Amino acid sequence: MPGLGIDLGTTSTKAIVIDDDGALLALGESSHPFVTPQTGWAEQDPADWWRSACAAIRQALASVAGGAAAISAVGLCGQMHGLVLLDDRGATLRPCILWNDQRAARECAEVLERLGVAELVRRTGNTVHPGFSLPKLLWVRRHEPQTARAIRMALLPKDWLAWRLTARPGESAAGAATDCSDASGTALFDCAARRWSGAMLGDFAIDPAILPAAQESTAIIGNLAAEAAAATGLREGTPVVAGAGDQAASALGMGVIDDGAVSVTIGTSGVVFAARRRHAPDAAGRLHAFCHALEGRWHQMGVMLSAGGSLRWFRDALAPDIAAAARAEGADPYDRIAALAEDAPPGAEGVTFLPYLSGERTPHADPLARGSFCGLALHHDRRHLARAVFEGIAFGLADSLELIRATGTSPTRLRLAGGAARSPFWRQLCADVFGCSIEVDEVGRDLGGASGALGAAVLALVGAGRHPSVEAAIRAAERRHGRRPTVVEPRPIPALAEARERFGALAAAPLVRRGRADTESG
């Protein structure tokens, strides 16, 4: 019986259906908005997630033989770190504060000052960032005390969606669950032990009752409620499994589960992901060391907050005419922008773009970081700016890759997913900048960036007992289909190497990275 995977992303919800051997049977997608009420803020209304999820699921089911009755289980993945607060009747108390929201910078600094990076890494395996749940909870406590007093459950986005699928209207969320990979990004979870950290909860007076039970990713956490069945078209009683954070699920979809396997995913954010068989935290906290979606596995992860987000900004702010013309002709605006960038030479003739439009995490844990173009001259035009944006994203991701290499993982080939996987220009640029072969899985590319939903569907199949383990499910798919990768080899390009050196020097200068110039005279 097929499994259904749902990926609750930042801009859309995807739903896919696969059979026992991983063959794609159906794909649905529906968008949802997000808002930025103030500089550095990012919020979404969970009600919009519900509408887009219902639409995506119905769209996928329409192409499945047997419809809802054929689905063995539902698995979920989604954007990490978002804070959804519920009252005693399961109603949302405020809009979700998203992963790329930077409002809790002060609270984050206070946590760091109180404990220090070394103690945080000892307790959780990671340092803390403003987008994590703990500083956001502290921000709500400080700025919205009435809301704070009403909190009865604090959920991550995909866990809210799982609860919404399994709960009756007006029901308390006391029985809600999360999984270890998603809980890893809260700053409240002991990743080595795969459980909530009593020390963190105690030190910051977080009531453990407001946190969901932490399960492994294939655990069945409930069954589809009648109301959710009516809204989605799914069968009442269908099992729902815990699922995983989007990056862990995406890694499953790409088969990145073995020790040292590395992937690069470029969506709104950009992620460099390395699977590990043991918990291997970075002592300085520069890399995340989270639980993987497989029991007894972990991963290291470097995160750029505005990867594809920088390209979307360029589209909307500097190339709206190109985007409008592309849409009118039924073309992808990003393909047109890539063609524009390709028309400029490597290195963009000295123009450098710092992609820190939402602050940054790796390797510059700086919520005040801001994006900028540097090196502009009169002869530069929009082609150079477009090229610099693509290159800046690749250079920033290469910073995370170098940190992973420094821990002893030295991949000769990376698996590429997300928007970059669909662009020949961007694939080649990544290979050239990273200095290693890029492997693009044809199946994942054909899914239109839905490797996370594919991983969630794999977890659903395992939870339903269709496979004995996640590894077995992935191997079954590989045996049936084989991997048909497109491999892109790196090229030595001196102008690109020089451009990366410029990027590194600028990114290392806090005043430049924050968009300010030091005007003090010597």
Secondary structure, 3 states (H helix, E strand, C coil): CCEEEEEECCCEEEEEEECCCCCEEEEEEEECCCECCCCCCCEECHHHHHHHHHHHHHHHHCCCCCHHHHCCEEEEEECCCCEEEECCCCCECCCEECCCCCCCHHHHHHHHHHHHHHHHHHHHCCCCCCCCHHHHHHHHHHHCHHHHHHCCEEECHHHHHHHHHHCCCCCCCCCCEEEHHHHHHHCCEECCCCEECHHHHHHCCCCHHHCCEEECCCCEEEECCHHHHHHHCCCCCCEEECCEEHHHHHHHHCCCCCCCCEEEEECCCEEEEEEECCCCCCCCCCCEEEECCCCCCEEEEEEECCCHHHHHHHHHHHCHHHHHHHHHCCCCHHHHHHHHHHCCCCCHHHCEEECCCCCECCCCCECCCCCEEECCCCCCCHHHHHHHHHHHHHHHHHHHHHHHHHCCCCCCEEEEEEHHHHCHHHHHHHHHHHCCEEEEEHHHHHCCCCHHHHHHHHHHHHHCCCCCCHHHHHHHHHHHHCCCEEEECCCCCHHHHHHHHHHHHHHCCHHHHCCCCCCCCC
